[in-house]
Amino acid sequence: MATYVHAQGVDAERVRDHVQQLSTLADAVGPTQPERVVEVPVDALGIIAAPIQHLEVRVTRWDLPDVLGSIELAVLVFGVREQCLPFASAAALGITVPSPFSWGCCPPSDVPPGGRAFRSPVGPLATGDERAFYVLDDPDVGFERNQFRLKSAVVERLGDMPTPGLSFFDRADQQSMIKIHLPYGWRSPAGVELLFSPPVNRPRGDGFTVLSGLVETAWYHNAVNLVGVIPPPPSRVHMEAGEPLAQVIPVTSGARSVCLDVLDSHRTDARYFLDSIVDWHRRHDSDRSAYKRLSRSDQGGMSEP
């Protein structure tokens, strides 16, 4: 059984002309061809790098009492979350990263049959926390005893270096965090970085989450490791292979810089914005699906009646 301790945080990585998912293990991420490279053009993801160096966000001050009229206390109920277009659009961004193997954190008595239980060699998750981690072997993808078996072609180039499933940090106060190693690398075009985050709008019921990390995959040539945060007891975490683990969203390098411009209400741009809010409420009052219809008009070429 292999356990690993590391000192670094989320790894970073960059990329070339395509976002590429490189499988370094035999069928490590599913029943695909073991030796192939999957190339995904960035624009195929619906994301096009804009030729800008910063984002400008405009905020209007809400100090015009005569714009919307008097506002009384109101309780409004309408719609469902799953049909909310912004919710669904955010959840569909980028690529969903499945867990490459089955693992969990729970009391030893709850470890499923066949699970290999272990704890960090540094110490427990917290004082008095008796929970242990476990992994399930999956010989079909070359995962056994908490490590992946590299393909022979990869070993010839890289050597037989250890490739763990779960590993730990070397500080006692960070034992509630683990590294989940992805058995493949990522590459993206110059000027495009990959934001690794928890699955957007899909929180887990057990409290487990992964930390977000912006990886410069245009130049970083190594596998990306995700950092997971284990919830405090009595929570039990059980993650099955193939279950959504994280989400990867391409981001242009220029999107890092944001210019926030707060508009005074007397400015022309601010008045235009406030007038547009009034117009929006008028449209929405007459058509509860106005946002979906107008959004699809802008993006899909549908004409507005």
Secondary structure as UniProt FT lines:
FT   STRAND          5..6
FT   STRAND          19..23
FT   TURN            26..29
FT   TURN            34..35
FT   STRAND          37..40
FT   HELIX           42..45
FT   STRAND          55..60
FT   TURN            65..66
FT   HELIX           81..83
FT   HELIX           85..91
FT   STRAND          95..98
FT   STRAND          103..106
FT   HELIX           108..110
FT   TURN            113..114
FT   STRAND          115..118
FT   TURN            127..128
FT   STRAND          132..136
FT   HELIX           139..141
FT   STRAND          143..144
FT   TURN            145..146
FT   STRAND          147..148
FT   HELIX           152..158
FT   STRAND          166..169
FT   HELIX           172..174
FT   TURN            175..176
FT   STRAND          177..187
FT   TURN            190..191
FT   STRAND          192..197
FT   TURN            200..201
FT   TURN            205..206
FT   STRAND          209..210
FT   STRAND          213..215
FT   TURN            217..219
FT   STRAND          223..229
FT   TURN            233..234
FT   STRAND          237..239
FT   TURN            241..242
FT   STRAND          244..252
FT   HELIX           253..256
FT   STRAND          258..263
FT   TURN            265..266
FT   HELIX           268..286
FT   TURN            288..289
FT   HELIX           290..300
//
